[in-house]
Every structure is written in structure tokens, then in C-alpha cells.
Amino acid sequence: MHGVIRNYSGKGANDFFSLLEKRKSEVENAFRPIKGFVSYTLVCCRDGGFSVTICQDKAGADESVRVARDWIVNNAENTGVGVPQVSDGSVILHMDSH
């Protein structure tokens, strides 16, 4: 598995996460079709927030970065959020409650 974290902070980040919270179902619909999709999590912080996407392989994780970028361009440019800091790598442990 491969994971990617997108960290959004600075100007517009709080407005961006407010928008994401209001449009959760649209965000979910954007990410679920990604080939190899495993999970997606949004975390709101005091100064913005971050997303964590897990996919079966790097290709899926790379596709999630493209999907996120396109979603922002098409739905959230008016928030003024900047380009996120992106980190990715191989997943060494993935746990859930199931």
C-alpha cells in the first residue's frame, strides 16, 4: 500500500476546511472511484488541516493528488488556499476498527 498526506496551512486554509466539511459527500464521491482506493481521512486543525489517502499502490496515491488538485481548482479556489505540502511513501502499518 502507498499513502499520501496533503498538509494545508496558511492563508485560506481554515476557509478551505470549512468548505470541505460542508461538502463532504462531494469530496467522498471524488475519491472513491480512484483505482486501488483504500481510505481517505480529513483532519481539521487550528491553522488548516491535512488529508491522508491510502491506496493499494503508488499510482492510486498519485491519482489522489491529481483528484485533490482538480477538486480545489473546480470548487475551492475562492478560499485562497495555497498548494499543500505533500508527503508520500510506502505504508508499513494500516489499522482500522474492523
N, C-alpha and C positions, 0 to 999 in steps of 0.2 A: 504494500500500500504506500501511497505518497500523500503528504499533507502540505497545505499552503496556508500561511497566515497573512492576512492583509490588515495592517495597522493604520487607522485613520486618526489623525490628530491635527491640531491647529485650526486655522480659520475654516469655518463651515462644518467642522466635524460633528459638533453637537446637533446642528440642524439636520445634517445628513442622517444621523442615527434616529432622530425623531421621525424623520420621513420613513426610514426603514421599518420602524415599529408600526407606523400607520399602514404600511403596505406590505406586511409580512407575507401575505398569500401570493402577491406578485413575485416577490423575491424567491419564495419556495418554488413557484412554477418555472422560474428561470433556471434554477439549479438542478432540479430533479431529473430533467432529460439528459444531463451530461452522462456520456458513456462511462461506466465504471464508478458512478457516484456512490459514495458510502454515507457521508454525513456532512452537515453544514450547521455551524453554530455562530450566532451573533452575540457579542458581549458588549454592553454599553458601559463606558467608564466615565469618570468625571470630565475628562478632556477629549472625548470622542468615543472610540471603541475599536474593536477588532473582530474579524471573522476568521473562522477556522474551517477549512474544507478538507475532507478526507476522500480520496478516490482510490480505486484499485491500482492505478498506475500513474506515472508522471504525465502522460498525455491527458488524462482526465483532469488532473490538478492544473495543468497549463490551460486547459479549456475553461476551467472555473475562473481563472484570472481574466480571460477574454470576456466571459459572460458578465463578470462583475464590472469590468471597464465599460462594456456596451450598455449595461443597465444604468450606470451612472450617467453616461452621455445622453441616453434617451429619457431619463426620468429624474435626475437629481442635479444636473449642472447648476440650477438656480440656487443650490445650497452653498456653492462656493467651495465645496470640499476639494482638497488637493489630492494629488496622486498618493496612494498609500505606500507605506514601506512594506515590501513583500519579502517573505522568507518562505522557503520550501525545503523539503527533504523527505527522506525515507521514514516511514512510520515504524518505530520499533515496538510500540505497545499501543493497542487500541482497546479501550474497555467501554462497555455500556452496561446498563442495568438489566439487560435481558439474559 
